[in-house]
Amino acid sequence: MNKIKMFLPFLFIAAAIVLAQAESSNLFRIERNKNANIVVYDAVLSADGTIDKKKPVDAYWILNAKDGKRYELGAFDK
């Protein structure tokens, strides 16, 4: 488990670099088969296309099972 925790920051950085080059901010989504809700992770890019240093990743829920709107993650979810 510790190896996974150590690997995650490198995964985020690599994904953010690829996405910055592709001009897309969506890193990945987590979906489950129990309901239609999705957790979305986006790279936050500045106007010049570089990753924002203060908040590099924006994570939020899309509650498709409820109303399809975006909701911020709670403290536990983060």
N, C-alpha and C positions, 0 to 999 in steps of 0.2 A: 504494500500500500504506500509506503514512503517513497518508493521509486516512482510511482505514478504521480504523487504530489510534486516531486522534484521535476518531472517531465512536463507537467502542465504549463508552466510559464513559457518554456521553449516552444511548445505547441502553439500557444496564443501568439507569440511573437512571429513565428514562421507564417502562421495563417494571416496575421495582420499585414505582413510584408507582401504576401501574394495578393491579398485583396487590395492593398493600396496600389499595386501595379495594375490590377484589373479594374480599378475605379469602382469597386463594389464594396459596400460596408458590411454585408452580412457574412459573419464568420461561420456560424452553424446554428442548427435548430435541434431541440430535443423534443421528440414526440413519443407518446405512449399509446398503446392500444386500448387502454381502459377508458379514455375519454379523448375529446378532440382538442384539448388545451395544448399549447405549444410554448416552450421557453425558447426565446430567441436571443442570440448573442451577436451584436454588431460591433464592428470597429468604428471608433469615433475619429473621423478625419477632419483636419482643418481645411481651410479654403485652398491651400496649396497642395492638398492631397497627402500630407504627412499625418502620422498618427498623433492624436492629442496626448500630450504628456501628462496632463492632470487627470484625465478620465479616458483611458485608451479603449475601454470596452463598455458598451451599454447593453445591459441584460434586462429583459422584460418578458412578461407573459402576454400571449394572445389567447384570450379566453373564448375560443370558438364554441365551447359547450354552453356558454352563457350568452354573450352578445357579440363576440368577435372583436371586441375592442382591446386596446393595449392597456396593460396594468403594470405598474412598477413591481419589481420583486420585493418581498418583505425581507426583514433582517435574517430570518431563518433560511429563506430561499437563496440569498446571496452566499 
